[in-house]
C-alpha cells in the first residue's frame, strides 16, 4: 500500500503527540484538606496551601470548608478527607488514630464581648448568653474547658447560658446584642472580628486566669500568649490562651506524599502566612517538628531530619 503525503504527515503528527504525552510531567496526587469555617484561619491556611502546591508535581492540596477540629478528626477517621487541621487539645483525644505532618501556627482563644456589656473578666460571663463556637469545632471544646477551669461550668448553675453558633452567626448575634459574648479560636487579627469592631466597640477578655487549672489537668497543651495592642481597637495588649494547630493525616498516608507535604511546609513557608497576620507562626525548623503529644508521620520525621540535619 502506498503511503500518501497526507497519511505520512498524520502519522508523524500522531507520533509527536504520543511523544509529548509520554514526556509530560506526572500529575500530582490530590489530597483533600479538612479546614474550618469561612472567614477563619483554618480555611485561609488551606487556601494558601492549595495555592502553594498548585504547580507541584508531587502533591496538591484541595481545601474543604468544615466545622473545625472535631469535625476534621471525624472526617479523617471516616476517610472522607486525606488531611485535617486541628487544635492540639482536640487532637490529643485521637492519639493513635492520626499522625502529624507539622505544627503550623498558633491559634489565639478570643473571648469577644461588646465594650458596653459590663463584662470585663471571665467571671462576669456567669448568667450571660455565650456562644462557645460552632458544633464540631475545636474552639467550642477549648472554650468549654476554659469555662470549667474558671469554675463557670456552662452545663451547671454557676456558668453562662451556652449556645453553639457558627462564627458568622456569632458575629452577627453579638452585633445585634442577641448574645453577650462569643469564643473564637484563630489568628489575630481575624478579619471578621476586625470588621465587627468597626460596627460596634468590642473588647477581648483575658482568659489566662483559667491556665493553672487547665495545666493541672492537661499539661503541656496550653500556653500563655498575648493579643497585640491595636487589634480590634484595643489600647493595650490582652493576655489570652494560645493553642497550637497541627496539620494531621492518617498513619497510612503514603510516605512520598508525607515527604512532599513537609517540603511544601518548608519551602513555601512565607507564602503560607496570611499577609495581615500579627500573631505567632510556627513554620520554622524548631516548631514544625514539635507536634507532641501527636507523633509525626515516620516519613515526615525522616524528611525533617534530611532537610534540617
ROSE-926805 format. One record per atom (N, C-alpha, C): residue in one letter; x, y, z. Coordinates in steps of 0.2 Angstrom, whole numbers, padded with zeros to 4 digits, always signed. Example, Ala and Ser with C-alpha at 12.3 -4.5 7.8 and 13.67 -1.06 7.14 Angstrom:
<vexdos>
A+0066-0028+0039A+0062-0022+0039A+0066-0016+0039S+0064-0011+0035S+0068-0005+0036S+0064+0000+0039
</vexdos>
This chain:
<vexdos>
X+0004-0006+0000X+0000+0000+0000X+0004+0006+0000X+0003+0011-0004X+0007+0017-0005X+0005+0022+0001X+0010+0025+0004X+0008+0029+0009X+0008+0037+0006X+0002+0040+0006X+0002+0046+0004X+0005+0051+0008X+0007+0057+0005X+0010+0063+0009X+0005+0065+0015X-0001+0065+0014X-0006+0067+0019X-0006+0062+0025X-0006+0055+0023X-0006+0050+0028X+0001+0050+0032X+0006+0051+0028X+0013+0052+0031X+0013+0057+0037X+0011+0063+0035X+0011+0069+0040X+0006+0067+0046X+0001+0064+0045X-0004+0062+0050X+0000+0057+0055X+0004+0052+0052X+0007+0048+0056X+0012+0051+0060X+0016+0056+0057X+0021+0060+0061X+0018+0064+0066X+0012+0067+0065X+0009+0071+0070X+0007+0067+0076X+0004+0061+0074X+0002+0057+0079X+0008+0055+0084X+0013+0053+0080X+0019+0051+0084X+0021+0057+0089X+0021+0063+0086X+0023+0069+0090X+0019+0069+0096X+0012+0069+0095X+0008+0069+0101X+0009+0064+0106X+0010+0058+0104X+0012+0052+0108X+0018+0054+0112X+0023+0056+0109X+0029+0058+0112X+0028+0063+0118X+0024+0068+0116X+0023+0074+0121X+0019+0071+0127X+0014+0066+0126X+0011+0063+0131X+0015+0059+0136X+0020+0055+0132X+0025+0051+0136X+0029+0055+0140X+0031+0061+0137X+0036+0065+0141X+0033+0070+0146X+0026+0071+0146X+0023+0075+0150X+0024+0074+0158X+0025+0079+0161X+0026+0079+0168X+0021+0075+0172X+0022+0071+0177X+0017+0067+0180X+0013+0071+0184X+0006+0070+0184X+0002+0074+0188X+0002+0073+0195X+0001+0078+0199X+0002+0077+0207X-0004+0073+0210X-0003+0071+0215X-0008+0067+0219X-0012+0072+0223X-0019+0073+0222X-0023+0077+0225X-0025+0075+0232X-0024+0079+0237X-0026+0077+0244X-0031+0082+0246X-0037+0080+0249X-0042+0085+0252X-0040+0086+0259X-0040+0093+0261X-0038+0095+0267X-0044+0098+0271X-0046+0095+0276X-0052+0097+0280X-0049+0103+0284X-0053+0109+0283X-0051+0115+0286X-0055+0118+0292X-0059+0123+0290X-0064+0126+0295X-0069+0130+0292X-0072+0135+0296X-0077+0139+0294X-0075+0144+0289X-0079+0147+0284X-0077+0153+0280X-0076+0159+0285X-0070+0162+0283X-0068+0168+0287X-0063+0166+0293X-0062+0160+0294X-0057+0158+0299X-0050+0156+0296X-0045+0156+0301X-0038+0154+0299X-0037+0148+0296X-0041+0143+0298X-0040+0136+0295X-0041+0136+0288X-0047+0139+0285X-0049+0139+0278X-0044+0143+0275X-0042+0149+0278X-0037+0153+0274X-0030+0149+0273X-0028+0146+0278X-0022+0142+0278X-0023+0137+0272X-0028+0133+0272X-0030+0128+0267X-0029+0131+0260X-0032+0137+0259X-0032+0140+0253X-0025+0142+0251X-0021+0145+0256X-0014+0146+0254X-0010+0140+0253X-0011+0134+0256X-0008+0128+0255X-0010+0126+0248X-0016+0127+0246X-0018+0125+0239X-0014+0129+0234X-0014+0135+0235X-0010+0139+0230X-0003+0137+0230X+0000+0136+0235X+0007+0134+0236X+0009+0128+0232X+0004+0123+0232X+0005+0116+0229X+0002+0116+0222X+0000+0121+0220X-0004+0121+0213X+0001+0118+0207X+0007+0120+0208X+0012+0119+0202X+0016+0113+0204X+0015+0109+0210X+0019+0104+0212X+0017+0098+0208X+0022+0094+0206X+0021+0088+0203X+0021+0082+0207X+0021+0083+0214X+0021+0078+0219X+0014+0077+0222X+0012+0083+0225X+0006+0083+0229X+0002+0090+0228X-0004+0090+0228X-0008+0096+0228X-0014+0095+0233X-0015+0101+0236X-0020+0101+0242X-0026+0105+0239X-0032+0102+0241X-0038+0105+0240X-0042+0106+0246X-0043+0112+0248X-0046+0114+0255X-0054+0113+0255X-0056+0110+0260X-0063+0109+0261X-0066+0113+0267X-0071+0117+0267X-0074+0120+0272X-0077+0115+0277X-0076+0115+0283X-0079+0111+0288X-0081+0115+0295X-0083+0111+0300X-0084+0115+0306X-0078+0116+0311X-0073+0113+0309X-0066+0114+0313X-0063+0107+0315X-0060+0108+0321X-0055+0102+0323X-0059+0096+0324X-0064+0096+0328X-0068+0089+0330X-0071+0086+0323X-0073+0091+0319X-0076+0088+0313X-0071+0085+0308X-0065+0089+0308X-0060+0086+0304X-0057+0079+0306X-0057+0078+0313X-0054+0072+0315X-0059+0066+0314X-0066+0068+0314X-0071+0063+0312X-0070+0062+0304X-0069+0067+0300X-0069+0066+0293X-0062+0062+0291X-0057+0063+0295X-0051+0059+0294X-0053+0051+0296X-0056+0050+0301X-0057+0044+0304X-0062+0040+0299X-0067+0044+0296X-0071+0041+0291X-0068+0041+0284X-0062+0043+0283X-0058+0043+0277X-0062+0047+0271X-0065+0053+0274X-0068+0057+0269X-0064+0063+0267X-0058+0064+0271X-0053+0069+0269X-0046+0065+0270X-0041+0068+0267X-0034+0065+0267X-0030+0068+0273X-0032+0074+0274X-0028+0078+0279X-0033+0082+0283X-0031+0085+0289X-0035+0089+0293X-0031+0093+0297X-0034+0099+0298X-0031+0104+0303X-0035+0103+0310X-0031+0104+0315X-0034+0103+0322X-0030+0106+0327X-0034+0109+0332X-0030+0111+0338X-0027+0105+0342X-0022+0106+0345X-0018+0101+0348X-0022+0098+0354X-0026+0102+0357X-0030+0099+0363X-0036+0094+0360X-0039+0096+0354X-0044+0092+0351X-0040+0085+0349X-0034+0086+0346X-0031+0080+0343X-0028+0075+0348X-0027+0078+0354X-0024+0074+0359X-0029+0068+0361X-0035+0069+0360X-0040+0064+0361X-0040+0058+0356X-0037+0060+0350X-0037+0055+0345X-0030+0052+0344X-0026+0052+0349X-0019+0049+0349X-0020+0042+0347X-0015+0040+0342X-0015+0034+0339X-0019+0033+0333X-0024+0037+0332X-0028+0037+0326X-0025+0041+0320X-0022+0047+0322X-0019+0051+0317X-0012+0052+0319X-0008+0055+0314X-0001+0057+0315X-0001+0064+0312X+0005+0067+0314X+0006+0074+0312X+0011+0075+0306X+0009+0080+0302X+0014+0082+0297X+0018+0088+0299X+0015+0092+0303X+0019+0098+0306X+0014+0102+0310X+0018+0106+0315X+0014+0111+0319X+0015+0117+0315X+0009+0120+0313X+0009+0125+0308X+0009+0132+0311X+0004+0133+0316X+0004+0140+0318X+0000+0140+0325X+0000+0146+0328X-0004+0146+0335X-0011+0149+0334X-0015+0146+0337X-0022+0149+0337X-0023+0153+0344X-0026+0159+0344X-0027+0163+0349X-0035+0162+0352X-0036+0160+0358X-0043+0159+0360X-0045+0166+0362X-0050+0168+0358X-0053+0175+0359X-0060+0175+0361X-0061+0178+0367X-0067+0179+0370X-0069+0186+0369X-0074+0187+0364X-0076+0194+0362X-0083+0196+0365X-0083+0202+0368X-0089+0205+0370X-0090+0212+0368X-0096+0215+0368X-0097+0222+0367X-0094+0226+0372X-0091+0231+0370X-0087+0236+0375X-0092+0238+0381X-0099+0239+0379X-0104+0242+0383X-0107+0236+0387X-0105+0230+0387X-0108+0225+0390X-0107+0224+0398X-0102+0228+0400X-0101+0227+0408X-0097+0221+0409X-0095+0217+0404X-0091+0211+0405X-0083+0213+0404X-0080+0212+0410X-0073+0214+0410X-0068+0208+0411X-0071+0203+0414X-0067+0197+0415X-0071+0190+0415X-0068+0185+0415X-0071+0178+0414X-0077+0177+0419X-0076+0179+0425X-0081+0178+0430X-0088+0182+0428X-0087+0187+0424X-0093+0191+0423X-0097+0188+0417X-0095+0182+0415X-0099+0178+0410X-0105+0174+0413X-0104+0173+0420X-0109+0170+0423X-0116+0173+0422X-0121+0168+0420X-0128+0170+0419X-0129+0174+0412X-0123+0175+0408X-0124+0178+0402X-0125+0173+0396X-0127+0175+0390X-0128+0171+0385X-0121+0171+0381X-0118+0165+0380X-0111+0165+0377X-0111+0159+0372X-0109+0161+0366X-0108+0156+0361X-0101+0153+0362X-0101+0146+0362X-0094+0143+0363X-0091+0142+0357X-0095+0142+0351X-0092+0140+0345X-0097+0136+0341X-0095+0134+0335X-0099+0130+0330X-0099+0123+0333X-0104+0119+0332X-0104+0112+0334X-0099+0109+0330X-0095+0104+0333X-0089+0101+0329X-0083+0105+0329X-0083+0111+0332X-0077+0115+0332X-0072+0114+0338X-0066+0114+0337X-0061+0114+0342X-0062+0120+0347X-0064+0126+0344X-0065+0132+0348X-0070+0130+0354X-0075+0127+0352X-0081+0126+0357X-0078+0121+0362X-0074+0116+0360X-0071+0111+0365X-0066+0115+0370X-0062+0119+0367X-0057+0123+0371X-0061+0128+0376X-0066+0131+0373X-0070+0136+0377X-0073+0133+0383X-0076+0127+0382X-0079+0123+0387X-0074+0121+0393X-0068+0119+0391X-0063+0118+0396X-0061+0124+0400X-0060+0129+0396X-0058+0136+0399X-0063+0138+0405X-0070+0137+0403X-0075+0139+0407X-0075+0135+0413X-0075+0128+0412X-0075+0124+0418X-0069+0125+0423X-0063+0126+0420X-0057+0128+0424X-0058+0134+0428X-0062+0139+0425X-0063+0145+0429X-0069+0145+0433X-0071+0138+0435X-0077+0137+0439X-0084+0140+0436X-0084+0140+0429X-0090+0143+0426X-0093+0137+0421X-0094+0132+0424X-0097+0126+0420X-0103+0128+0416X-0102+0128+0409X-0108+0130+0405X-0114+0125+0406X-0113+0119+0409X-0119+0115+0409X-0121+0115+0417X-0118+0119+0421X-0120+0120+0428X-0124+0126+0429X-0125+0127+0436X-0129+0133+0438X-0125+0139+0439X-0118+0139+0439X-0114+0144+0440X-0111+0147+0434X-0112+0144+0428X-0109+0147+0422X-0114+0151+0418X-0111+0152+0412X-0115+0156+0407X-0121+0151+0404X-0125+0155+0400X-0130+0151+0396X-0127+0150+0390X-0125+0144+0388X-0121+0142+0382X-0125+0140+0376X-0123+0143+0371X-0126+0141+0364X-0120+0140+0360X-0122+0136+0354X-0116+0135+0349X-0119+0138+0343X-0114+0143+0340X-0116+0146+0334X-0110+0146+0330X-0111+0146+0323X-0106+0146+0318X-0102+0153+0319X-0097+0154+0317X-0093+0160+0318X-0097+0166+0315X-0099+0165+0309X-0103+0171+0306X-0110+0173+0310X-0113+0167+0312X-0119+0169+0316X-0117+0172+0323X-0112+0170+0326X-0109+0173+0332X-0108+0181+0331X-0104+0182+0326X-0103+0189+0325X-0109+0193+0324X-0114+0191+0320X-0120+0194+0319X-0124+0195+0325X-0124+0189+0329X-0128+0190+0335X-0125+0194+0340X-0119+0195+0341X-0116+0200+0346X-0117+0207+0343X-0116+0208+0337X-0118+0215+0334X-0125+0217+0336X-0130+0212+0336X-0137+0214+0337X-0139+0213+0344X-0133+0211+0349X-0135+0210+0356X-0139+0204+0357X-0139+0199+0353X-0143+0193+0354X-0139+0189+0359X-0133+0189+0359X-0128+0186+0364X-0124+0191+0367X-0121+0189+0373X-0117+0194+0376X-0109+0193+0375X-0107+0187+0372X-0100+0185+0371X-0100+0179+0366X-0094+0179+0363X-0093+0173+0359X-0085+0171+0360X-0084+0165+0359X-0077+0162+0359X-0075+0161+0352X-0069+0162+0350X-0067+0160+0344X-0059+0159+0344X-0057+0154+0341X-0050+0152+0341X-0047+0153+0334X-0043+0157+0333X-0040+0158+0326X-0034+0163+0327X-0032+0165+0321X-0026+0170+0321X-0028+0177+0323X-0024+0181+0324X-0025+0188+0325X-0022+0193+0320X-0025+0198+0318X-0032+0199+0319X-0036+0195+0314X-0042+0193+0317X-0047+0189+0312X-0051+0194+0309X-0051+0194+0302X-0054+0200+0298X-0061+0201+0300X-0065+0196+0301X-0072+0197+0303X-0073+0200+0309X-0069+0199+0314X-0070+0202+0321X-0067+0209+0320X-0062+0211+0316X-0060+0217+0315X-0065+0221+0311X-0069+0218+0307X-0075+0222+0304X-0080+0223+0309X-0081+0218+0313X-0086+0219+0318X-0085+0225+0323X-0078+0226+0324X-0076+0231+0329X-0077+0238+0325X-0078+0238+0319X-0079+0245+0315X-0087+0246+0316X-0091+0241+0317X-0098+0242+0318X-0100+0244+0325X-0097+0240+0330X-0098+0241+0337X-0092+0241+0341X-0091+0244+0346X-0085+0244+0350X-0085+0237+0354X-0079+0233+0353X-0079+0227+0356X-0073+0227+0361X-0072+0222+0365X-0067+0220+0370X-0065+0213+0369X-0059+0211+0371X-0056+0205+0371X-0055+0203+0379X-0058+0198+0381X-0057+0196+0388X-0051+0192+0390X-0047+0193+0395X-0041+0190+0397X-0044+0183+0399X-0041+0177+0396X-0043+0171+0398X-0038+0167+0402X-0032+0170+0403X-0027+0166+0406X-0028+0165+0414X-0033+0167+0417X-0035+0166+0424X-0036+0158+0424X-0038+0155+0419X-0040+0148+0419X-0034+0143+0418X-0028+0146+0416X-0022+0142+0414X-0020+0138+0420X-0019+0140+0426X-0017+0135+0431X-0021+0129+0431X-0027+0129+0432X-0032+0123+0432X-0031+0119+0425X-0031+0123+0420X-0030+0119+0413X-0024+0115+0413X-0018+0118+0415X-0012+0115+0415X-0011+0109+0420X-0015+0110+0425X-0015+0104+0430X-0019+0098+0427X-0024+0099+0423X-0027+0093+0420X-0025+0091+0413X-0022+0096+0410X-0020+0095+0403X-0013+0098+0402X-0008+0095+0405X-0001+0098+0405X+0002+0098+0397X+0006+0104+0396X+0009+0105+0390X+0005+0105+0384X-0001+0108+0385X-0006+0109+0379X-0007+0116+0378X-0008+0120+0383X-0010+0127+0383X-0004+0131+0385X-0004+0137+0382X+0001+0142+0384X-0001+0149+0384X+0002+0153+0389X+0000+0160+0389X+0003+0164+0383X-0001+0168+0380X+0001+0172+0375X-0003+0179+0375X-0001+0183+0370X-0004+0190+0370X-0007+0192+0364X-0013+0195+0364X-0015+0198+0358X-0013+0205+0358X-0009+0207+0352X-0005+0213+0352X-0010+0219+0353X-0008+0225+0356X-0012+0231+0356X-0013+0233+0349X-0019+0237+0349X-0021+0239+0342X-0026+0234+0339X-0026+0228+0340X-0030+0223+0337X-0037+0224+0340X-0042+0225+0335X-0049+0226+0337X-0050+0233+0341X-0045+0238+0340X-0046+0244+0343X-0043+0244+0350X-0040+0239+0353X-0038+0238+0360X-0033+0243+0361X-0033+0247+0367X-0027+0251+0368X-0021+0248+0372X-0022+0242+0374X-0017+0238+0377X-0017+0231+0374X-0011+0227+0375X-0011+0220+0374X-0015+0216+0379X-0018+0211+0376X-0023+0207+0380X-0020+0200+0381X-0019+0198+0387X-0016+0191+0388X-0022+0186+0387X-0020+0181+0384X-0025+0175+0382X-0022+0169+0382X-0025+0164+0380X-0023+0157+0379X-0021+0155+0372X-0015+0152+0371X-0013+0150+0364X-0014+0142+0364X-0016+0140+0358X-0016+0133+0357X-0013+0131+0350X-0008+0127+0350X-0005+0125+0344X-0010+0122+0339X-0009+0123+0332X-0013+0120+0327X-0008+0115+0323X-0011+0109+0322X-0007+0104+0318X-0010+0102+0312X-0006+0101+0307X-0008+0098+0301X-0008+0090+0302X-0013+0087+0301X-0014+0079+0303X-0015+0075+0296X-0014+0069+0297X-0015+0064+0292X-0016+0057+0296X-0019+0052+0292X-0019+0046+0295X-0013+0042+0294X-0011+0038+0298X-0005+0034+0298X-0003+0031+0292X-0008+0029+0288X-0007+0025+0281X-0006+0030+0275X-0005+0037+0277X-0003+0041+0271X+0003+0039+0268X+0004+0038+0262X+0010+0036+0258X+0016+0040+0260X+0021+0037+0261X+0027+0040+0263X+0029+0046+0258X+0029+0045+0252X+0031+0050+0247X+0026+0056+0247X+0020+0055+0249X+0016+0061+0250X+0017+0065+0256X+0019+0061+0262X+0021+0064+0268X+0027+0069+0267X+0032+0066+0263X+0038+0069+0262X+0037+0076+0258X+0032+0075+0253X+0031+0081+0248X+0027+0086+0252X+0023+0084+0257X+0020+0089+0261X+0025+0093+0266X+0030+0089+0269X+0035+0093+0273X+0039+0098+0268X+0040+0096+0262X+0044+0100+0258X+0040+0107+0256X+0034+0106+0256X+0029+0112+0254X+0029+0116+0261X+0029+0113+0267X+0029+0117+0273X+0035+0121+0274X+0041+0118+0272X+0047+0121+0272X+0048+0126+0267X+0048+0124+0261X+0049+0128+0255X+0045+0134+0254X+0038+0133+0256X+0033+0138+0254X+0031+0142+0260X+0035+0141+0266X+0033+0144+0272X+0031+0152+0272X+0035+0156+0268X+0032+0163+0268X+0026+0164+0265X+0024+0160+0260X+0018+0160+0256X+0012+0157+0260X+0013+0154+0266X+0008+0151+0270X+0006+0155+0276X+0009+0161+0276X+0007+0165+0282X+0003+0171+0279X-0003+0172+0281X-0008+0177+0279X-0004+0184+0280X-0005+0188+0275X-0001+0195+0275X-0002+0199+0280X-0009+0199+0283X-0010+0203+0289X-0010+0200+0296X-0007+0194+0296X-0006+0191+0302X-0001+0194+0307X-0003+0195+0313X+0002+0198+0318X+0004+0193+0323X+0001+0187+0323X+0002+0183+0329X+0008+0178+0327X+0009+0173+0331X+0015+0168+0331X+0013+0163+0325X+0018+0162+0321X+0018+0157+0316X+0023+0152+0318X+0021+0146+0316X+0026+0140+0318X+0029+0137+0312X+0030+0140+0307X+0033+0137+0301X+0040+0138+0301X+0043+0136+0306X+0051+0136+0307X+0053+0129+0309X+0060+0128+0308X+0063+0122+0309X+0061+0119+0316X+0062+0123+0321X+0061+0120+0328X+0054+0119+0329X+0049+0123+0327X+0042+0122+0329X+0038+0117+0325X+0040+0117+0318X+0037+0112+0314X+0037+0105+0317X+0042+0103+0320X+0043+0096+0322X+0040+0095+0329X+0038+0100+0332X+0036+0100+0339X+0028+0099+0339X+0026+0093+0338X+0019+0091+0337X+0016+0087+0343X+0020+0086+0349X+0018+0082+0355X+0011+0085+0357X+0007+0081+0359X+0008+0074+0360X+0006+0069+0354X+0005+0072+0348X+0004+0068+0342X+0011+0067+0339X+0012+0060+0337X+0018+0059+0334X+0018+0061+0327X+0024+0062+0324X+0025+0064+0317X+0024+0058+0313X+0021+0058+0307X+0022+0053+0302X+0029+0051+0301X+0031+0045+0302X+0038+0042+0301X+0041+0045+0295X+0038+0045+0289X+0041+0048+0283X+0042+0056+0284X+0038+0059+0287X+0038+0066+0288X+0044+0068+0293X+0045+0064+0298X+0050+0064+0303X+0057+0063+0300X+0057+0058+0295X+0064+0057+0292X+0065+0063+0287X+0060+0066+0284X+0061+0071+0279X+0064+0077+0283X+0061+0079+0289X+0063+0084+0293X+0071+0083+0294X+0073+0077+0296X+0080+0076+0298X+0084+0077+0292X+0082+0075+0286X+0086+0076+0280X+0086+0083+0278X+0081+0087+0279X+0081+0094+0277X+0085+0098+0282X+0084+0097+0288X+0087+0101+0293X+0094+0098+0297X+0095+0092+0295X+0101+0089+0298X+0101+0087+0305
</vexdos>
